[in-house]
Amino acid sequence: MHPGTPLPLAQILLVEDDPGDVAYTLDEFREHRLRNQVMVIGDGRQALDYLARRGAYHDAPTPDVLLLDLNLPGIDGRVVLDWVVNDPRLAHLHVVVLTASAVEEQMLRDFGLPAEQFFRKPVDFAQLIWMIRGVPRLSIVVDRDDPPLRP
């Protein structure tokens, strides 16, 4: 890219099975006027299909950021994380692990799970955006000129 060329908007994949956590996260994104595309998937099997572009997701855009809950039904988030880490096609993917407790977060760090960042739920929007903006090839766009979105 040439200097001054805007970076492409980061595609975000949120893998979360709790409807309350999904609603909270999407409300935060809307409230802060996030313009990036966010895809929501509710279980580990669908997440693997999406990331591998299988079945119903054969033409899905490849995400740039994965917000991954670890406690998922069916295929656990730890299995998804392991698959992502070991798939060279996803080496560019910026992974954010969503965890429910400090104990779980510390256990993951102690075992050396390779996630760039861990976030305790609910997601802190400002911290998440700061972290994603630190990825040199991604752009997160928050509209400040438009009026707030109404539900």
Order of alpha helices (4+ residues) and beta strands (2+ residues): beta-alpha-beta-alpha-beta-alpha-beta-alpha-beta-alpha
